[in-house]
């Protein structure tokens, strides 16, 4: 009976560690880089991307078809 309780406590600690490890890792990385999570990153939309260019082209084409420029 006591062995079952100890085993359940150990399993609960393992589950809790697995559940909160990603949060702890994020907090560690965020504080390690002085408030910049995971280092210097470019602001959204400033980097060149084929997907962004294609999406912009599709939006402009649809606007042209609807007569809104």
RAGIRA-V209516 format. One record per pair of residues at least 24 apart in sequence whose C-alpha atoms are under 6 Angstrom apart, sorted by the first residue. I is the first residue (numbers start at 1). GAP is how many residues later the second one is. D is the distance in Angstrom with one decimal. If there is no record, write none. Layout:
# RAGIRA-V209516
i->I gap->GAP d->D
i->I gap->GAP d->D
This chain:
# RAGIRA-V209516
none
